[in-house]
Amino acid sequence: MADDVQNQIPNQPKPDTEENSGYFQEDNGTYSSMRLMCFVSLLAAIVFGFLTIHLSADGKTSGGDGIYITFGFLIGAFAPKAVQKFAEQKIPAKG
């Protein structure tokens, strides 16, 4: 029975031209500094968010400034890639 299943699934090797790209690489294999900067900004937002919560729980600060810094890093993590995607869209020709 296992042989019947193996015979039904065709073996499709991956083409040699297709390479797996990493997280910080574009589809064509070039490294993307935009993805790296967004990832670093996301890590900074996580760290500042944790510090804000931790320090405000201890009563050392009110946490107001830390919220603004964390929010700024979150915007820096997600907005540039969205703006880049919008800017690279092709406008259809009128006619």
C-alpha positions in Angstrom: 0.0 0.0 0.0 2.9 2.4 0.7 4.3 1.7 -2.7 1.0 2.8 -4.3 1.2 6.1 -2.5 4.8 6.6 -3.5 4.0 5.9 -7.2 1.2 8.5 -7.2 3.5 11.4 -6.0 5.7 12.6 -8.8 9.3 13.5 -7.8 9.8 17.1 -8.7 13.3 18.3 -8.0 13.8 22.0 -7.3 15.2 23.9 -10.3 18.9 24.9 -9.9 18.1 28.6 -10.7 15.8 28.9 -7.7 17.6 29.7 -4.5 16.1 30.1 -1.1 16.4 33.6 0.1 16.9 34.4 3.8 14.8 36.8 5.9 17.1 39.8 5.3 17.2 39.1 1.5 15.0 40.2 -1.3 13.5 37.6 -3.7 16.5 38.0 -6.1 19.0 37.2 -3.3 20.3 40.7 -2.6 20.5 41.8 1.0 18.0 44.3 2.2 19.1 47.0 4.6 15.5 48.1 4.9 14.5 44.7 6.4 17.5 44.8 8.8 16.6 48.3 10.0 13.0 47.4 10.6 14.1 44.3 12.5 16.5 46.3 14.7 13.7 48.9 15.3 11.3 46.1 16.3 13.9 44.7 18.8 14.4 48.2 20.2 10.7 48.6 20.6 10.4 45.3 22.5 13.4 46.3 24.8 12.1 49.8 25.5 8.6 48.4 26.1 9.9 45.9 28.6 11.9 48.6 30.3 9.0 51.0 30.4 6.7 48.4 32.0 9.4 47.1 34.4 10.4 50.6 35.6 6.9 51.9 36.0 5.9 48.7 38.0 8.8 49.5 40.4 7.5 53.0 40.8 10.8 54.6 39.5 9.1 56.4 36.6 5.5 57.1 35.4 6.3 55.4 32.1 5.0 58.3 29.9 8.2 59.0 28.0 8.9 55.3 27.6 5.6 54.9 25.8 6.4 57.6 23.3 9.9 56.0 22.6 8.4 52.5 22.3 5.7 53.9 19.9 8.3 55.7 17.9 10.3 52.5 17.4 7.2 50.6 16.5 6.4 53.1 13.8 10.0 52.8 12.7 9.6 49.0 12.5 6.5 48.8 10.3 6.0 52.1 8.5 9.1 52.2 6.2 8.3 48.8 4.6 4.7 49.9 4.1 5.8 53.2 2.5 8.3 51.4 0.3 5.7 48.9 -0.9 3.3 51.8 -1.7 6.1 53.8 -3.5 7.1 50.8 -5.6 3.6 50.2 -7.0 3.3 50.7 -10.7 0.7 53.2 -11.7 -1.4 51.9 -14.6 -1.4 54.1 -17.8 -4.6 56.0 -18.6 -6.0 55.4 -22.0 
